[in-house]
Amino acid sequence: MTLPSHAMILAAGKGLRMRPITERMPKPLVPVAGRTMLDRVMDHLDRVGVPHRVVNAHWLGGMIHDHLAGRPDVVISDEADLLETGGGVAKALPALGLAPFFVCNADILWRDGTTPALARLAAAWDDGRMDALLLMQPTATAFGYDGAGDFVLDANGNARRRMEQEIAPTLFAGVQILHPRLFDGAPDGAFSLNILYDKAAAAGRLYGIVHDGEWYHIGTPEALAEAEPLLTADRD
């Protein structure tokens, strides 16, 4: 497929685990090695040339507005009540067009391998087979993660959730391509994208590719302090 022309950045959450830092600023505006997490995601979109972006805002949303003021490529989707990941994207669908679009979490950071991860996702997209294509990170190399993983991919990239007591080799990296049709019949109000992943998986239309670069989950002040030396500006 051609590169998606639209992207959504999920930036509305309260960042409770990042307190006390997030008592005074939204988590996407927390600087990591001198650059905000939100701007680092924007950099990836700039790198591959995505012209239209939607950013949702809730917690201290005025600061998100101020930070993005003057950017004609950005539409802000304000949420009076927090809509979670699925509800946030569903609310923004009118601004995301009719074709597949990127969705990126604003609380993760990644470094590309030889080819930008967003370009790799676009190249792997198959509209006939997929409703969702997730970037996966190997659990063994995920910074700031100590869980049991999320998904198992077969040889064709078809994704299934790990079973109880199973250790999955990959976790969802917070970067993806979704098709608007995935939201047909979606719940109203707040809901998790996990509901739609399960729907796609049941239909055999949930796929993933494995990231070939570095990946960081910046979830707590301690993780932020550990990550900053690894994400110095001269390595970007």
Contacts in CASP RR format, 6 or more apart in sequence:
PFRMAT RR
TARGET T0000
AUTHOR 0000-0000-0000
METHOD contacts of the structure
MODEL  1
MTLPSHAMILAAGKGLRMRPITERMPKPLVPVAGRTMLDRVMDHLDRVGV
PHRVVNAHWLGGMIHDHLAGRPDVVISDEADLLETGGGVAKALPALGLAP
FFVCNADILWRDGTTPALARLAAAWDDGRMDALLLMQPTATAFGYDGAGD
FVLDANGNARRRMEQEIAPTLFAGVQILHPRLFDGAPDGAFSLNILYDKA
AAAGRLYGIVHDGEWYHIGTPEALAEAEPLLTADRD
1 100 0 8 1.000
1 122 0 8 1.000
1 123 0 8 1.000
1 125 0 8 1.000
1 126 0 8 1.000
1 127 0 8 1.000
2 122 0 8 1.000
3 48 0 8 1.000
3 49 0 8 1.000
3 50 0 8 1.000
3 118 0 8 1.000
3 119 0 8 1.000
3 122 0 8 1.000
4 50 0 8 1.000
4 99 0 8 1.000
4 100 0 8 1.000
4 101 0 8 1.000
4 102 0 8 1.000
4 122 0 8 1.000
4 177 0 8 1.000
5 50 0 8 1.000
5 51 0 8 1.000
5 52 0 8 1.000
5 99 0 8 1.000
5 101 0 8 1.000
6 50 0 8 1.000
6 52 0 8 1.000
6 53 0 8 1.000
6 54 0 8 1.000
6 95 0 8 1.000
6 96 0 8 1.000
6 97 0 8 1.000
6 99 0 8 1.000
6 101 0 8 1.000
6 102 0 8 1.000
7 45 0 8 1.000
7 50 0 8 1.000
7 52 0 8 1.000
7 53 0 8 1.000
7 54 0 8 1.000
7 101 0 8 1.000
7 102 0 8 1.000
7 103 0 8 1.000
7 104 0 8 1.000
8 53 0 8 1.000
8 54 0 8 1.000
8 55 0 8 1.000
8 56 0 8 1.000
8 89 0 8 1.000
8 92 0 8 1.000
8 96 0 8 1.000
8 101 0 8 1.000
8 102 0 8 1.000
8 103 0 8 1.000
8 104 0 8 1.000
9 28 0 8 1.000
9 38 0 8 1.000
9 41 0 8 1.000
9 42 0 8 1.000
9 53 0 8 1.000
9 54 0 8 1.000
9 55 0 8 1.000
9 56 0 8 1.000
9 103 0 8 1.000
9 104 0 8 1.000
9 105 0 8 1.000
9 106 0 8 1.000
10 56 0 8 1.000
10 85 0 8 1.000
10 88 0 8 1.000
10 89 0 8 1.000
10 103 0 8 1.000
10 104 0 8 1.000
10 105 0 8 1.000
10 106 0 8 1.000
11 26 0 8 1.000
11 27 0 8 1.000
11 28 0 8 1.000
11 38 0 8 1.000
11 55 0 8 1.000
11 56 0 8 1.000
11 57 0 8 1.000
11 64 0 8 1.000
11 106 0 8 1.000
12 56 0 8 1.000
12 57 0 8 1.000
12 58 0 8 1.000
12 59 0 8 1.000
12 61 0 8 1.000
12 79 0 8 1.000
12 82 0 8 1.000
12 83 0 8 1.000
12 88 0 8 1.000
13 26 0 8 1.000
13 27 0 8 1.000
13 58 0 8 1.000
13 59 0 8 1.000
13 82 0 8 1.000
14 22 0 8 1.000
14 27 0 8 1.000
14 58 0 8 1.000
14 59 0 8 1.000
14 82 0 8 1.000
15 22 0 8 1.000
15 26 0 8 1.000
15 27 0 8 1.000
15 59 0 8 1.000
15 107 0 8 1.000
15 219 0 8 1.000
16 22 0 8 1.000
17 219 0 8 1.000
17 220 0 8 1.000
18 27 0 8 1.000
18 30 0 8 1.000
18 218 0 8 1.000
18 219 0 8 1.000
18 220 0 8 1.000
18 221 0 8 1.000
18 224 0 8 1.000
20 221 0 8 1.000
21 27 0 8 1.000
21 30 0 8 1.000
21 221 0 8 1.000
21 224 0 8 1.000
22 30 0 8 1.000
22 59 0 8 1.000
24 60 0 8 1.000
25 60 0 8 1.000
25 63 0 8 1.000
26 57 0 8 1.000
26 59 0 8 1.000
26 60 0 8 1.000
26 61 0 8 1.000
26 63 0 8 1.000
26 64 0 8 1.000
27 37 0 8 1.000
27 59 0 8 1.000
27 106 0 8 1.000
27 107 0 8 1.000
28 36 0 8 1.000
28 37 0 8 1.000
28 38 0 8 1.000
28 41 0 8 1.000
28 64 0 8 1.000
28 106 0 8 1.000
28 107 0 8 1.000
29 36 0 8 1.000
29 37 0 8 1.000
29 38 0 8 1.000
29 63 0 8 1.000
29 64 0 8 1.000
29 67 0 8 1.000
30 36 0 8 1.000
30 37 0 8 1.000
30 218 0 8 1.000
30 224 0 8 1.000
32 40 0 8 1.000
32 109 0 8 1.000
32 218 0 8 1.000
32 224 0 8 1.000
32 227 0 8 1.000
32 228 0 8 1.000
32 231 0 8 1.000
33 227 0 8 1.000
33 228 0 8 1.000
33 229 0 8 1.000
33 231 0 8 1.000
33 232 0 8 1.000
33 233 0 8 1.000
34 233 0 8 1.000
35 43 0 8 1.000
35 233 0 8 1.000
35 236 0 8 1.000
36 67 0 8 1.000
37 106 0 8 1.000
37 107 0 8 1.000
37 108 0 8 1.000
37 109 0 8 1.000
37 218 0 8 1.000
38 55 0 8 1.000
38 64 0 8 1.000
38 67 0 8 1.000
38 106 0 8 1.000
40 109 0 8 1.000
41 104 0 8 1.000
41 105 0 8 1.000
41 106 0 8 1.000
42 53 0 8 1.000
43 236 0 8 1.000
44 104 0 8 1.000
44 110 0 8 1.000
44 112 0 8 1.000
44 116 0 8 1.000
44 117 0 8 1.000
44 118 0 8 1.000
45 53 0 8 1.000
45 102 0 8 1.000
45 104 0 8 1.000
45 118 0 8 1.000
47 112 0 8 1.000
47 116 0 8 1.000
47 118 0 8 1.000
48 116 0 8 1.000
48 118 0 8 1.000
48 119 0 8 1.000
48 122 0 8 1.000
50 102 0 8 1.000
50 118 0 8 1.000
51 73 0 8 1.000
52 73 0 8 1.000
52 75 0 8 1.000
52 95 0 8 1.000
53 73 0 8 1.000
53 74 0 8 1.000
53 75 0 8 1.000
54 74 0 8 1.000
54 75 0 8 1.000
54 76 0 8 1.000
54 77 0 8 1.000
54 92 0 8 1.000
54 95 0 8 1.000
54 96 0 8 1.000
55 64 0 8 1.000
55 68 0 8 1.000
55 74 0 8 1.000
55 75 0 8 1.000
55 76 0 8 1.000
55 77 0 8 1.000
55 106 0 8 1.000
56 76 0 8 1.000
56 77 0 8 1.000
56 78 0 8 1.000
56 79 0 8 1.000
56 83 0 8 1.000
56 88 0 8 1.000
56 91 0 8 1.000
56 92 0 8 1.000
57 64 0 8 1.000
57 65 0 8 1.000
57 76 0 8 1.000
57 77 0 8 1.000
57 78 0 8 1.000
57 79 0 8 1.000
58 78 0 8 1.000
58 79 0 8 1.000
58 80 0 8 1.000
58 81 0 8 1.000
58 82 0 8 1.000
58 83 0 8 1.000
59 82 0 8 1.000
61 78 0 8 1.000
64 76 0 8 1.000
65 76 0 8 1.000
68 74 0 8 1.000
68 76 0 8 1.000
75 92 0 8 1.000
75 95 0 8 1.000
77 88 0 8 1.000
77 91 0 8 1.000
77 92 0 8 1.000
77 95 0 8 1.000
79 88 0 8 1.000
79 91 0 8 1.000
81 190 0 8 1.000
82 190 0 8 1.000
83 90 0 8 1.000
83 91 0 8 1.000
83 189 0 8 1.000
83 190 0 8 1.000
83 191 0 8 1.000
84 190 0 8 1.000
84 191 0 8 1.000
84 192 0 8 1.000
84 193 0 8 1.000
85 192 0 8 1.000
85 193 0 8 1.000
85 194 0 8 1.000
86 186 0 8 1.000
86 190 0 8 1.000
86 191 0 8 1.000
86 192 0 8 1.000
86 193 0 8 1.000
86 195 0 8 1.000
86 196 0 8 1.000
87 186 0 8 1.000
87 187 0 8 1.000
87 189 0 8 1.000
87 190 0 8 1.000
87 191 0 8 1.000
89 96 0 8 1.000
89 103 0 8 1.000
89 178 0 8 1.000
89 183 0 8 1.000
89 193 0 8 1.000
90 183 0 8 1.000
90 186 0 8 1.000
90 189 0 8 1.000
90 191 0 8 1.000
91 189 0 8 1.000
93 180 0 8 1.000
93 183 0 8 1.000
96 180 0 8 1.000
97 180 0 8 1.000
98 180 0 8 1.000
99 179 0 8 1.000
99 180 0 8 1.000
100 125 0 8 1.000
100 127 0 8 1.000
100 177 0 8 1.000
100 178 0 8 1.000
100 179 0 8 1.000
100 180 0 8 1.000
101 177 0 8 1.000
101 178 0 8 1.000
101 180 0 8 1.000
102 118 0 8 1.000
102 121 0 8 1.000
102 175 0 8 1.000
102 176 0 8 1.000
102 177 0 8 1.000
103 174 0 8 1.000
103 175 0 8 1.000
103 176 0 8 1.000
103 177 0 8 1.000
103 178 0 8 1.000
103 193 0 8 1.000
104 174 0 8 1.000
104 175 0 8 1.000
104 176 0 8 1.000
105 174 0 8 1.000
105 175 0 8 1.000
107 217 0 8 1.000
107 218 0 8 1.000
107 219 0 8 1.000
108 173 0 8 1.000
108 174 0 8 1.000
108 175 0 8 1.000
108 215 0 8 1.000
108 216 0 8 1.000
108 217 0 8 1.000
108 218 0 8 1.000
109 215 0 8 1.000
109 216 0 8 1.000
109 218 0 8 1.000
109 227 0 8 1.000
109 231 0 8 1.000
110 117 0 8 1.000
110 137 0 8 1.000
110 173 0 8 1.000
110 175 0 8 1.000
110 211 0 8 1.000
110 213 0 8 1.000
110 214 0 8 1.000
110 215 0 8 1.000
110 216 0 8 1.000
111 213 0 8 1.000
111 214 0 8 1.000
111 215 0 8 1.000
112 213 0 8 1.000
113 212 0 8 1.000
113 213 0 8 1.000
114 212 0 8 1.000
115 212 0 8 1.000
117 135 0 8 1.000
117 175 0 8 1.000
117 211 0 8 1.000
117 212 0 8 1.000
117 213 0 8 1.000
118 175 0 8 1.000
120 209 0 8 1.000
120 212 0 8 1.000
121 133 0 8 1.000
121 135 0 8 1.000
121 175 0 8 1.000
121 176 0 8 1.000
121 177 0 8 1.000
121 209 0 8 1.000
122 177 0 8 1.000
124 133 0 8 1.000
124 207 0 8 1.000
124 208 0 8 1.000
124 209 0 8 1.000
125 133 0 8 1.000
125 177 0 8 1.000
126 207 0 8 1.000
127 179 0 8 1.000
129 205 0 8 1.000
129 207 0 8 1.000
130 177 0 8 1.000
130 179 0 8 1.000
130 200 0 8 1.000
130 205 0 8 1.000
130 206 0 8 1.000
130 207 0 8 1.000
131 178 0 8 1.000
131 179 0 8 1.000
131 181 0 8 1.000
131 182 0 8 1.000
131 200 0 8 1.000
131 203 0 8 1.000
131 205 0 8 1.000
131 206 0 8 1.000
132 176 0 8 1.000
132 177 0 8 1.000
132 178 0 8 1.000
132 179 0 8 1.000
132 182 0 8 1.000
132 196 0 8 1.000
132 197 0 8 1.000
132 200 0 8 1.000
132 205 0 8 1.000
132 206 0 8 1.000
132 207 0 8 1.000
133 176 0 8 1.000
133 177 0 8 1.000
133 207 0 8 1.000
133 208 0 8 1.000
133 209 0 8 1.000
134 151 0 8 1.000
134 159 0 8 1.000
134 172 0 8 1.000
134 173 0 8 1.000
134 174 0 8 1.000
134 175 0 8 1.000
134 176 0 8 1.000
134 197 0 8 1.000
134 206 0 8 1.000
134 207 0 8 1.000
134 208 0 8 1.000
134 209 0 8 1.000
135 172 0 8 1.000
135 173 0 8 1.000
135 174 0 8 1.000
135 175 0 8 1.000
135 176 0 8 1.000
135 208 0 8 1.000
135 209 0 8 1.000
135 211 0 8 1.000
136 150 0 8 1.000
136 151 0 8 1.000
136 153 0 8 1.000
136 159 0 8 1.000
136 170 0 8 1.000
136 171 0 8 1.000
136 172 0 8 1.000
136 173 0 8 1.000
136 208 0 8 1.000
136 209 0 8 1.000
136 210 0 8 1.000
136 211 0 8 1.000
137 145 0 8 1.000
137 170 0 8 1.000
137 171 0 8 1.000
137 172 0 8 1.000
137 173 0 8 1.000
137 210 0 8 1.000
137 211 0 8 1.000
137 215 0 8 1.000
138 169 0 8 1.000
138 170 0 8 1.000
138 210 0 8 1.000
138 211 0 8 1.000
139 145 0 8 1.000
139 147 0 8 1.000
139 148 0 8 1.000
139 149 0 8 1.000
139 167 0 8 1.000
139 168 0 8 1.000
139 169 0 8 1.000
139 170 0 8 1.000
139 171 0 8 1.000
140 169 0 8 1.000
141 214 0 8 1.000
141 215 0 8 1.000
142 171 0 8 1.000
142 215 0 8 1.000
142 217 0 8 1.000
143 214 0 8 1.000
143 215 0 8 1.000
143 216 0 8 1.000
143 217 0 8 1.000
143 223 0 8 1.000
143 226 0 8 1.000
143 227 0 8 1.000
143 230 0 8 1.000
144 216 0 8 1.000
144 217 0 8 1.000
144 218 0 8 1.000
144 219 0 8 1.000
144 223 0 8 1.000
144 226 0 8 1.000
144 227 0 8 1.000
145 171 0 8 1.000
145 217 0 8 1.000
147 171 0 8 1.000
148 162 0 8 1.000
148 166 0 8 1.000
148 167 0 8 1.000
148 168 0 8 1.000
149 162 0 8 1.000
149 167 0 8 1.000
149 168 0 8 1.000
149 169 0 8 1.000
149 170 0 8 1.000
149 171 0 8 1.000
150 161 0 8 1.000
150 162 0 8 1.000
150 168 0 8 1.000
150 170 0 8 1.000
150 171 0 8 1.000
150 172 0 8 1.000
151 159 0 8 1.000
151 160 0 8 1.000
151 161 0 8 1.000
151 162 0 8 1.000
151 168 0 8 1.000
151 170 0 8 1.000
151 171 0 8 1.000
151 172 0 8 1.000
151 208 0 8 1.000
152 159 0 8 1.000
152 160 0 8 1.000
152 161 0 8 1.000
152 162 0 8 1.000
152 166 0 8 1.000
152 168 0 8 1.000
152 169 0 8 1.000
152 170 0 8 1.000
153 159 0 8 1.000
153 170 0 8 1.000
153 207 0 8 1.000
153 208 0 8 1.000
153 210 0 8 1.000
154 160 0 8 1.000
156 207 0 8 1.000
157 207 0 8 1.000
157 208 0 8 1.000
157 209 0 8 1.000
158 204 0 8 1.000
158 206 0 8 1.000
158 207 0 8 1.000
159 201 0 8 1.000
159 206 0 8 1.000
159 207 0 8 1.000
159 208 0 8 1.000
160 201 0 8 1.000
160 206 0 8 1.000
161 168 0 8 1.000
161 197 0 8 1.000
161 198 0 8 1.000
161 201 0 8 1.000
162 168 0 8 1.000
170 210 0 8 1.000
173 211 0 8 1.000
173 215 0 8 1.000
175 211 0 8 1.000
178 196 0 8 1.000
182 196 0 8 1.000
182 199 0 8 1.000
182 200 0 8 1.000
183 196 0 8 1.000
186 195 0 8 1.000
186 196 0 8 1.000
187 195 0 8 1.000
197 206 0 8 1.000
200 206 0 8 1.000
214 230 0 8 1.000
216 223 0 8 1.000
216 227 0 8 1.000
216 230 0 8 1.000
216 231 0 8 1.000
217 223 0 8 1.000
218 224 0 8 1.000
218 227 0 8 1.000
END
